[in-house]
């Protein structure tokens, strides 16, 4: 009976060992069969033991190989490859979780570093795109971490400050080059941040907006003056605006061309009136042209002087004011245009004489 009972117990243990093996508890199956063969040794039990224990040894050998390889891959930043080894270990169902847990932790750390590097790269892209506030948000988060990530984040934050300072200082050059919109975009991004340059950027942005508002008002006022025939006043408003390169300078230049076109009409009208003997009309048109600072002001000064000289002579040389005004025109002409060629055949000798006597 004792032998029969032992045999029955051994058979039950063998069945249990088989169940353990099928449940991937291979090390437990090996241990059980080792104990069983120690109690009752036969070829059948020995074969089971050899099979289970050889599988257990192979499993443990593979686990150590995957662990070593995975740890090296994780250390070199090859997180995905390291995770494959971690997954392989998790499917081995080893009893001791040491290697499995250590490699899983190494993979998680690797992925964390990779994520940090991705975030640092993203912050660098934002900085290049002048999205300073967004870049600072990313870097502030990374600067709270430890190790190399913290150091690199701090370096990028310093670079961010320097970039904003340099760009803010360079805004004047952009405005001088007529790149108002580029300057505005930079100032807007710096002003939206919390850097040491943000306050200065906000002040410059207010000044730029105010200047633009003033320029637009000057354009509107000049257009209104042109409609009223006050071209000289309009030109005084438009000239500095056209000279300063910017988004509104082209419009100012177009209005100045419009004035110049009307100026040529004034000059022609003044000369025509002079040669037709309409001296008041000639003086009025020539004066309007002179007030426009037209390119042919030398001709305008001469014929306005000739017009006033004609009034003086027609008064029997009694209109001293007309003579004085004529001499003033001739002096101004000589001072501004020393190489002026007298159109002697178009005016009377007395006008030429008065011109030559103006000193």
C-alpha positions in Angstrom: 0.0 0.0 0.0 2.8 2.4 0.8 4.4 1.9 -2.5 1.1 2.4 -4.3 0.6 5.6 -2.3 4.0 6.9 -3.2 3.4 6.1 -6.9 0.1 7.9 -6.8 1.6 11.0 -5.1 4.4 11.0 -7.7 1.9 10.8 -10.5 0.0 13.7 -9.1 3.2 15.8 -8.8 4.1 14.9 -12.3 0.7 16.1 -13.5 1.1 19.3 -11.5 4.6 19.8 -13.0 3.0 19.4 -16.4 0.4 22.0 -15.6 3.0 24.4 -14.3 5.0 24.0 -17.5 1.9 24.7 -19.6 1.2 27.8 -17.6 4.7 29.1 -18.5 5.9 28.5 -14.9 8.8 26.6 -16.2 11.2 27.3 -13.3 8.6 25.9 -10.9 8.0 22.9 -13.1 11.8 22.3 -13.2 12.0 22.6 -9.4 9.1 20.2 -8.8 10.6 17.6 -11.2 14.0 17.9 -9.6 12.4 17.1 -6.2 10.4 14.3 -7.7 13.4 12.6 -9.3 15.2 12.8 -6.0 12.4 10.9 -4.4 11.7 8.5 -7.2 14.1 8.2 -10.0 13.1 6.6 -13.3 13.7 7.4 -16.9 10.3 8.9 -17.5 10.6 11.4 -14.7 14.2 12.1 -15.6 13.2 13.0 -19.1 10.5 15.4 -17.9 13.0 17.0 -15.5 15.7 17.3 -18.2 13.1 18.9 -20.6 11.7 21.4 -18.1 15.0 22.3 -16.6 16.8 22.7 -19.9 13.9 25.1 -21.0 14.3 27.0 -17.7 18.0 27.4 -18.2 17.5 28.5 -21.8 14.8 31.0 -20.6 17.1 32.4 -18.0 20.0 32.6 -20.4 17.9 34.5 -22.9 16.6 36.8 -20.2 20.2 37.7 -19.2 21.1 38.2 -22.9 18.1 40.4 -23.6 18.8 42.3 -20.4 22.4 43.1 -21.2 21.6 44.0 -24.7 18.6 46.2 -23.7 20.6 48.0 -21.0 23.3 48.9 -23.6 20.7 50.1 -26.1 18.9 52.2 -23.5 22.2 53.8 -22.4 23.0 54.7 -26.0 19.6 56.3 -26.5 18.1 53.6 -28.7 14.9 53.4 -26.7 12.8 51.6 -29.2 15.3 48.8 -29.6 15.8 48.6 -25.9 12.0 48.3 -25.5 11.9 45.3 -27.8 14.3 43.5 -25.5 12.2 44.5 -22.5 9.1 43.1 -24.3 11.0 39.9 -25.0 11.8 39.5 -21.3 8.2 40.1 -20.3 7.2 37.2 -22.5 9.7 34.8 -20.9 7.7 34.6 -17.6 10.8 34.3 -15.4 10.1 34.0 -11.8 12.5 36.7 -10.5 11.3 40.1 -11.8 14.7 41.8 -11.2 16.0 41.9 -14.8 12.5 42.7 -16.1 12.0 45.6 -13.8 15.5 47.0 -14.2 15.3 47.0 -18.0 11.8 48.5 -17.9 13.1 51.3 -15.7 16.0 51.9 -18.1 13.7 52.1 -21.0 11.4 54.5 -19.3 14.4 56.7 -18.4 15.7 56.5 -22.0 12.3 57.5 -23.3 12.1 60.4 -20.8 15.5 61.7 -22.0 14.4 61.3 -25.6 11.2 63.2 -24.9 13.3 65.9 -23.2 15.6 66.1 -26.2 12.5 66.4 -28.5 11.2 69.2 -26.3 14.5 71.0 -26.3 14.6 70.7 -30.1 11.0 72.1 -30.3 12.0 75.0 -28.1 14.9 75.7 -30.4 12.5 75.7 -33.4 10.2 78.1 -31.6 13.1 80.4 -30.8 14.2 80.5 -34.5 10.6 81.3 -35.4 10.6 84.2 -32.9 7.8 82.6 -30.8 9.6 83.7 -27.7 6.8 83.2 -25.1 6.0 79.7 -26.3 9.7 78.8 -26.3 10.1 80.1 -22.7 7.1 78.0 -21.6 8.7 74.8 -22.9 12.1 75.7 -21.5 10.8 76.7 -18.0 9.2 73.2 -17.7 12.5 71.5 -18.8 14.6 73.6 -16.4 12.8 72.0 -13.5 14.2 68.7 -14.4 17.6 67.4 -13.3 20.9 66.6 -15.0 21.8 67.4 -18.6 18.2 68.5 -19.5 18.3 71.2 -16.9 21.7 72.5 -18.0 20.7 72.7 -21.7 17.3 74.3 -20.8 19.1 77.0 -18.8 21.5 77.6 -21.7 18.6 78.0 -24.1 16.9 80.4 -21.7 20.0 82.5 -21.7 20.1 82.3 -25.5 16.5 83.4 -25.6 17.2 86.5 -23.5 20.2 87.4 -25.6 18.2 86.9 -28.9 15.4 89.1 -27.7 17.8 91.8 -26.5 19.7 91.8 -29.8 16.5 91.9 -31.9 15.0 94.7 -29.8 18.2 96.7 -30.3 18.1 96.1 -34.0 14.6 97.4 -34.5 15.9 100.9 -35.3 17.9 99.6 -38.3 14.8 97.7 -39.6 12.7 100.9 -39.4 15.4 102.9 -41.1 15.4 100.3 -43.9 11.6 100.6 -44.2 11.0 97.1 -42.8 8.2 98.3 -40.5 6.2 95.1 -40.5 9.2 93.0 -39.7 10.1 95.3 -36.8 6.5 95.2 -35.6 6.4 91.4 -35.7 9.6 91.1 -33.7 8.4 93.7 -31.1 5.1 92.0 -30.8 6.7 88.6 -30.0 9.2 90.1 -27.5 6.5 92.2 -25.9 4.4 89.0 -25.4 7.2 87.4 -23.4 8.5 88.1 -19.9 12.1 88.8 -20.7 14.2 91.7 -19.6 13.6 93.2 -23.1 9.8 92.9 -23.0 9.1 96.3 -21.4 11.4 98.1 -23.9 9.7 96.2 -26.8 6.2 97.2 -25.5 7.3 100.9 -25.4 8.8 100.7 -28.9 5.6 99.0 -30.2 3.5 101.9 -28.8 5.8 104.4 -30.4 5.7 102.6 -33.7 1.9 102.4 -33.7 1.6 106.1 -32.8 4.0 107.0 -35.6 1.9 104.9 -38.1 -1.2 106.7 -36.8 0.5 110.1 -37.3 1.7 109.1 -40.8 -1.8 108.0 -41.8 -3.2 111.3 -40.6 -0.5 113.2 -42.5 -1.5 111.3 -45.7 -5.2 112.1 -45.1 -4.4 115.7 -44.4 -2.2 116.0 -47.5 -4.9 114.5 -49.7 -7.4 117.0 -48.3 -5.0 119.9 -48.9 -4.4 118.8 -52.5 -8.2 118.8 -53.1 -8.2 122.3 -51.8 -5.4 123.3 -54.1 -2.9 123.9 -51.3 -0.2 121.8 -52.8 2.7 123.6 -51.0 1.3 122.7 -47.6 0.6 119.1 -48.8 4.1 118.8 -50.1 5.5 119.9 -46.7 3.6 117.1 -45.0 4.4 114.4 -47.6 8.2 115.0 -48.2 9.5 113.7 -44.9 7.1 110.7 -45.0 8.2 109.8 -48.6 11.9 110.1 -47.6 11.5 107.7 -44.7 11.2 104.3 -46.2 8.1 102.5 -44.9 4.7 101.0 -45.7 3.2 104.5 -46.3 6.2 106.1 -48.2 4.9 104.7 -51.5 1.6 106.4 -51.0 3.3 109.6 -50.0 5.5 109.4 -53.1 2.4 108.9 -55.3 0.8 112.0 -53.9 4.0 114.0 -54.4 4.1 112.9 -58.1 0.5 114.1 -58.3 1.6 117.4 -56.9 4.6 117.5 -59.2 2.3 116.9 -62.2 0.1 119.8 -61.1 3.2 121.9 -60.5 4.3 121.5 -64.1 0.8 122.7 -65.1 1.3 125.7 -62.8 4.7 126.5 -64.3 3.3 126.3 -67.8 0.3 128.3 -66.9 2.5 131.0 -65.3 4.8 131.2 -68.4 1.8 131.3 -70.7 0.2 134.1 -68.7 3.4 136.1 -68.7 3.8 135.9 -72.5 0.2 136.9 -72.9 0.7 139.9 -70.7 -1.6 138.6 -67.9 0.9 139.6 -65.2 -1.3 139.0 -62.1 -2.1 135.5 -63.3 1.5 134.8 -64.2 2.7 135.9 -60.7 0.1 133.8 -59.0 0.8 130.6 -60.8 4.6 131.0 -60.6 4.4 131.7 -56.9 2.3 128.5 -56.4 4.9 126.6 -58.3 7.8 128.0 -56.2 5.9 127.1 -53.0 5.9 123.5 -54.3 9.7 123.4 -54.4 9.5 122.2 -58.0 12.6 121.0 -59.8 12.5 123.9 -62.3 12.3 126.6 -59.6 15.2 128.5 -61.3 12.9 129.2 -64.3 10.0 130.1 -62.0 12.1 132.6 -60.0 13.4 134.2 -63.1 10.0 134.7 -64.8 8.3 135.8 -61.5 11.1 138.3 -61.2 10.5 139.3 -64.8 6.8 139.6 -64.2 7.4 141.9 -61.2 10.0 143.9 -63.2 7.4 144.3 -65.9 4.9 145.6 -63.4 7.5 148.1 -62.2 8.3 149.4 -65.7 4.6 149.5 -66.6 4.0 151.7 -63.6 6.4 154.2 -65.0 9.0 153.0 -62.6 7.0 154.2 -59.7 6.1 150.9 -58.1 9.0 150.5 -55.8 7.5 147.4 -54.2 7.3 145.6 -57.5 11.0 146.5 -58.2 12.1 145.3 -54.8 10.2 142.0 -55.2 11.8 141.5 -58.6 15.3 142.1 -57.3 14.6 139.7 -54.5 13.6 137.0 -57.0 16.7 137.6 -59.1 19.0 137.5 -56.0 17.5 134.2 -54.8 17.9 132.8 -58.3 21.6 133.8 -58.4 22.3 132.4 -54.9 20.7 129.0 -55.7 21.6 128.6 -59.4 24.8 130.3 -60.2 24.9 128.5 -63.6 21.5 129.7 -64.7 21.4 130.5 -68.5 19.5 133.7 -69.1 16.7 133.4 -71.7 17.5 136.8 -73.0 15.6 136.5 -76.3 12.3 136.0 -74.4 12.4 139.1 -72.2 13.0 142.8 -72.6 16.5 144.2 -72.3 15.4 146.3 -69.4 14.5 143.1 -67.5 17.8 141.6 -68.3 19.5 144.8 -67.1 17.6 144.7 -63.8 18.6 141.0 -63.4 22.2 141.7 -64.0 22.2 144.6 -61.6 20.7 142.4 -58.8 23.4 141.7 -56.2 
